[in-house]
Amino acid sequence: MQQSPAVAEAERERILERTNEGRLIAMASGVKFGRKPHLKSDSAMALIDQKQPARVVMEKTGISRATYFRLKKYIKNQQSNNN
């Protein structure tokens, strides 16, 4: 059973309207969207600020080597933007 393209498009528009309304209601009631922040990253950034060696930061927080250097680069960029 096939729908005509016009009916399918109208249904899609109704679906989008309903989902957008629901999203707006959720935002108004304080629902947060997106990924949850990682506590590992926060504690790793604190250790990086303290000039701890990479191995120490990775062992204490459990982050990967790539994450360590990504955070270090992020901190460096933040510090250069603040100066």
C-alpha positions as CSV (number, residue, x, y, z in Angstrom):
1,M,0.0,0.0,0.0
2,Q,1.6,3.3,-1.1
3,Q,0.8,6.8,-0.1
4,S,0.8,9.6,-2.6
5,P,3.8,11.9,-2.3
6,A,1.6,14.8,-1.1
7,V,0.1,12.8,1.7
8,A,3.5,11.5,2.8
9,E,5.0,15.1,2.8
10,A,2.0,16.4,4.8
11,E,2.5,13.6,7.4
12,R,6.2,14.3,7.6
13,E,5.5,18.0,8.3
14,R,3.0,17.1,11.1
15,I,5.6,14.8,12.6
16,L,8.2,17.6,12.6
17,E,5.7,20.0,14.1
18,R,4.9,17.6,17.0
19,T,8.6,16.8,17.7
20,N,9.5,20.5,17.7
21,E,6.7,21.3,20.0
22,G,7.8,18.5,22.4
23,R,11.4,19.8,22.2
24,L,10.3,23.3,23.1
25,I,8.2,22.1,26.0
26,A,11.2,20.0,27.3
27,M,13.5,23.0,27.0
28,A,11.1,25.2,28.9
29,S,10.9,22.7,31.7
30,G,14.7,22.6,32.0
31,V,15.6,19.4,30.2
32,K,19.2,19.5,29.1
33,F,20.1,18.1,25.6
34,G,23.4,16.6,24.4
35,R,26.0,14.5,25.9
36,K,26.6,14.5,29.6
37,P,29.9,16.1,30.8
38,H,32.6,13.7,31.8
39,L,34.1,14.0,35.3
40,K,37.3,12.4,34.0
41,S,37.9,15.3,31.7
42,D,37.4,17.8,34.4
43,S,39.8,16.1,36.8
44,A,42.3,15.5,34.0
45,M,42.2,19.2,33.1
46,A,42.9,20.1,36.7
47,L,45.9,17.8,36.7
48,I,47.2,19.2,33.4
49,D,46.9,22.7,34.8
50,Q,49.1,21.5,37.7
51,K,51.7,20.5,35.1
52,Q,51.5,16.8,36.0
53,P,53.2,14.4,33.6
54,A,51.1,12.7,30.9
55,R,51.5,9.3,32.4
56,V,50.3,10.4,35.9
57,V,47.3,12.2,34.4
58,M,46.3,9.1,32.3
59,E,46.8,6.7,35.2
60,K,44.8,8.8,37.8
61,T,41.9,9.6,35.5
62,G,41.8,6.7,33.1
63,I,41.8,8.8,30.0
64,S,43.5,7.8,26.8
65,R,46.7,9.3,25.4
66,A,44.7,11.0,22.6
67,T,42.3,12.5,25.1
68,Y,45.2,13.8,27.2
69,F,46.8,15.6,24.3
70,R,43.4,16.9,23.1
71,L,42.7,18.4,26.5
72,K,46.2,19.8,26.7
73,K,45.7,21.5,23.4
74,Y,42.3,22.8,24.5
75,I,43.8,24.3,27.7
76,K,46.7,25.9,25.7
77,N,44.2,27.5,23.3
78,Q,42.1,28.8,26.1
79,Q,45.1,30.3,27.8
80,S,46.3,32.0,24.6
81,N,42.8,33.4,24.0
82,N,42.6,34.9,27.5
83,N,46.0,36.7,27.0
